[in-house]
Amino acid sequence: MILRCIPWLLYGMAVTPSCEVPSALDLKLMKEVTVNLGENHAISPFVMSTLMSQVWLATNGSTRDEITPVLGVTQPAPLSFLTAYKSAISYLSSSSASSQLTTSVFNRMYVRSGFSVRPTFTNYLTAYYGNTVGTFSTPAQGVTLINGDVAAATEDRIQDLVQTSHLRFAEVVLVSAMYFKGVWKQTFPPAAPGTFLTGNGEKQVNMMKLNLTELQYANMGTYDVVALPYTDEDYCMLLIRPLERSMSAATALRNSLGTLSVNSIVQQLVGQPVYVTLPRFKIESDYSLVDDMQQLGIKQIFSAGADFSSLTDDWQGLFVTAILHKVFIEVNENGTEAAGAGAVIIGRGNPPADFKADRPFFAVVYNKQHKINMFTAYVGDPTQA
């Protein structure tokens, strides 16, 4: 089975709590960030689901109502999802070294000195997400604290998650991180040269090949899926590829991500002999997700009229100033190492201007000392020289 343009998924299949972690955001967010299929992308859906569920808890009224369907919080007992997060975080934080697999989850809330958070909100985060609370007095202090904690939680794979400019008006910063390292149940022989279809045609890459092996597999009509187990078989990597070897088929698969369910796909896998050919790959992604969340329908949290009355009594004028996300993943013959971290920054001030030069514009190189217009350009088509 030759693999093509493959979205990868790490999946844990051990715990089935009475209520599941909301998963509606997972593949929808992947669809949003993969606009350009000529680039590699990686996200941590669990990290972002964890953070956005905490934002959901912090809000009320129509602000919360916007988040509910995107996150996948179900009625009539929406708070029941909290037990699912607690169960999942506890499980992911207690991996056994004997299985050659390591997982860990980190959650912390950082609060500016002098800002008061409702005890009920803090108690929710502590009881269900394992959050601790840190305080900072200045943006620089907050950056040092947050980035140090995240680096430690991700084995130094995620560096510099936040910058001083992000915390200029911050009152509260919600941070989540996750680390994973696993060895394949059946490791691959050394990789050999092979071809991989890209948006710019065929490219020579190092391909790993697994001989005929009994694996979980499903043909879904326009795409197929295989699960590669780790030594701890409660974990696997799902490889999802379009059946047709073309970029148009990869685009169609990407466009369908918003309607697919990973849980549903896993339920349809059956054991059968499979040949697997897979490229080694390493991806480092860095996102600002404000635009992506707005495209998914979450908008009010980014305006000064947002209702954060479940977070604090002093909620007037609070809004989310940034949503940051960084991910590292490396896959080779032995297994997988992956780390992800995210931060939701809540503060005051004027909402940041969004200057997106995605239309014709003029550019001026200017010297302020002598008030000289040195160069002026009109950009009507960036693809032209």
Number of C-alpha atoms within 10 A of each C-alpha: 13 15 20 23 23 18 18 14 18 18 16 15 12 12 13 11 14 10 14 17 24 22 18 21 21 24 20 24 22 20 16 19 17 17 13 11 15 12 10 16 21 24 28 23 20 23 23 27 22 24 23 22 21 20 22 22 19 20 21 16 11 13 22 21 15 17 24 20 16 21 23 18 22 14 9 7 8 11 12 16 20 23 18 21 23 18 18 22 22 16 16 17 15 12 16 11 9 9 14 15 20 19 21 19 25 22 25 22 20 20 21 20 13 10 11 15 19 14 11 12 15 16 14 15 20 17 13 18 26 17 19 15 13 16 18 19 12 15 19 14 13 25 20 15 15 23 18 16 18 27 18 14 22 24 14 14 20 27 16 14 21 23 15 13 11 20 23 16 18 24 23 25 24 23 28 25 30 26 24 20 17 22 21 22 17 15 17 19 12 12 17 11 11 15 16 19 15 16 15 8 10 11 12 10 16 18 22 20 20 16 13 12 13 12 18 20 22 20 13 14 8 12 16 17 21 25 22 21 22 23 18 20 14 12 19 22 18 22 21 22 23 25 19 12 15 15 19 12 17 23 16 13 22 22 15 13 17 17 9 14 14 15 11 9 16 18 9 13 18 14 13 13 12 16 14 19 18 24 23 15 14 15 15 18 14 18 17 14 19 18 16 18 21 13 12 17 13 21 17 19 26 21 18 19 14 22 23 26 18 18 24 19 11 13 20 14 15 27 25 24 24 23 26 19 26 24 24 22 21 15 17 21 20 16 22 20 20 25 28 30 32 30 25 24 22 24 24 18 13 12 15 10 6 7 6 6 9 8 9 10 11 10 10 11 11 13 11 8 6 7 8 10 11 9 10 10 10 11 13 12 10 10 6 6 4
